[in-house]
Every structure is written in structure tokens, then in C-alpha cells.
Amino acid sequence: MLFTGLIFGFVTWFLVRYLIGGFYTVNQNERAVKTIFGRAERLGKSTLEDPFAEYLRPEERERYAYPQVRVIPPGGPYWKWPWERIYKVSVATQTVNMASDPEDPTANKQGTELAAVTKDQLNIGLTGQIRYRVCERNLYAYLFGVKQPVVHVLGYFISILRERIANFEAPRANAMDTIQLDSNIVTGVSINDLRKNLRDLNELMDRECLSSEARYGITFDASLITGIDPPPEVESALAAINTAHNQVSSDISLAQAAADQKIVQSRRAVEIETLKAHAEVEPLRALAGQLAELKRNGPRALELYLRNVRLRLYNQAQRAILEVKE
């Protein structure tokens, strides 16, 4: 009787634990991967066949050749055998402070400011955010390729960011800007270059991190660097440099505006004088045309025209002087 009860209890426990407990669901913002005896269900293809693999360098393609696995979509209930295991991941977009360190919350000033060094050896502090999400097309890399993918990919992002800041150069100014202001005055200060080209730096980081999907199964939606602050001891010096630069830029703008105004006035004066010259020449051209037409009508026509002109002049004159031939 006791043995029968033990068997009944075991059967009941097995049914509850593995059969009824084998049902599961997948939420809308989740995706799941099933493993059978520790091996994920594969589709027989490699991630190198996916378009995101084009961002990998040739020497990296063999290292990051992960198998594509079958992804369980949202829904359910699904059921699994006792020897199967379900891995669920959230594919919702997440935002994290770029200075945060999941392994050491006290790092980077309690996760509030990331330190970096510019090309002129200036220590600066960076603030901003990173938006990322798990790549559904490369869940194998996220679940099985790296032990702590979020920690790993944040370190990957920070290493690229520090390297780009250490070698960042502002875009070349055009010829007019080079004439207006010596580049050594302003663009020689790297923090000014970074602040003025913050949008370009964010876009550069987005391009540099396009390979993260193929590497770690994480997609960077955007990197938003919002602040670049120098050390307190050089803040006043930078403020003085920027003030001087703004003053010089203002003077150059005023001088250029005055020069442009004089150029416009000169062009207008030339146009007016040209119109006056045309107005004086047109009557002479018309008179020449009339005289040529009279000459074609016969020699007497031109003499009669000259006689009528003289009579009209004599009629308007108050005194006439005639030359008498001796």
C-alpha cells in the first residue's frame, strides 16, 4: 500500500512538474528560443547570409559566423518536453546612460559622467544616453555568443567613442572661412571642435556601431551625446577663448556685411550709368536711321530736311549771325 502510494505520488508530481508545467507563453515584447538537450533549434543558415553581416570586416566574418536559430514568436500557450529549455528575451528598445557600468555602479562618478581624453591631452567628461534593442535575427549571439552581452556591448561602444574623441578632427573649413579666421585660433582647441560638431560625432558613432548586430546580437538605435565638459581648472580659459572668438567673428561679419553692401551699391551705380548711356545713344541712332532713309529717297530729300531744320532753329532763335562773303 505504501509502495503504491509512493508510485502514485511520483506520477502526480511528474505530471504537474513536467506535463502541466511544460506550458508557457511569450509576451508581445518578447521572443524565445528553445534548446533541446542544450542545443538551440537551428535553421541551417548562418548569420553571414543576413544583410547586417556586410558591416563586418573581412577578418571578422569567420569569428562571428553564428547559426540562425528558430525564433518563437509572441503567443501561446506553447508546450515543451522536460529535456527542453526556453530562453526568453525582451526586444523592446531600452535606454541606458552611457556612463553606467552594470558590473560596478560606482564607476564613472556613480554612472553619471564618462571620462575621455582629447587629441590635445585634455581630460573631458561626457554625458549622454544610448538606445539599443536585442536583434531578433541574431538571438544566438545574444544568448550564447557572449556571457554578458549588454556589458560587453557597452564596453565596445565606450572603447570606440574614446578612440574617436582622441583622434577627432573638425571638418575642413572652406576657402572663405580660412581667409576670415586663422584656424589655429579656434579649431586648434579640440573641445571646441567636439562641441561644434556634436551632431557629426553622434552620426559617426552610429555608423561605427552598425556591426554590433552581427557581433553581439544588439542593435544600436541611437547614441545621444548631450554634454562635453572640460575640467574646472580650464573652464575659465576656454570661456575666454570662446569670447575672443565670438568677438572676432562678430567683427568679421560686420566687415563682410559692409563690403557686400558697397559691392551692391557699386553694381547699382554701374547699372544706372549704363541705362543713362543707352538713353543718350538711342536718339542718335534713331536720327541716323532717319537720315539714311532720307538719303535713299534722293539727294534733294536730305537737302530739304536740312532746310526745314534750319528754319525751325531760326524760328526759335532771337538773334542770327550770318557770314558775309566778300
Number of C-alpha atoms within 10 A of each C-alpha: 6 7 8 9 10 11 12 12 12 12 12 11 12 14 13 12 12 15 14 12 14 17 13 13 16 18 14 12 12 18 20 19 20 20 17 14 10 10 10 21 15 16 11 9 13 16 22 18 12 13 9 17 21 14 18 19 10 9 8 13 17 11 10 18 17 22 20 22 22 18 20 18 15 14 13 12 10 11 16 18 12 14 10 15 17 15 13 18 18 17 16 13 13 13 14 13 18 24 24 21 19 13 9 10 13 12 15 17 12 13 17 18 21 21 16 19 18 19 16 12 10 16 15 19 18 18 18 17 16 18 16 20 18 24 21 20 18 26 27 23 24 22 17 13 16 16 11 14 19 19 14 12 21 19 14 14 19 17 12 15 18 16 14 18 18 17 12 17 15 15 10 10 12 8 8 8 11 11 10 13 15 11 14 8 12 18 18 14 17 22 24 17 16 20 15 13 15 17 14 14 21 17 13 14 21 17 13 15 22 19 20 20 25 28 28 27 25 26 22 23 16 17 21 20 18 13 14 19 15 15 11 9 8 11 12 12 11 16 11 11 16 15 12 14 15 13 12 14 14 12 12 14 13 12 12 13 12 12 12 12 12 12 12 12 12 12 11 12 12 12 12 12 11 11 12 11 11 11 11 10 11 11 11 11 11 11 11 12 12 12 16 12 13 17 14 10 11 10 10 11 15 18 13 12 13 13 12 12 12 12 12 11 12 12 10 9 9 7 7 8 5 5 6 5 4 3
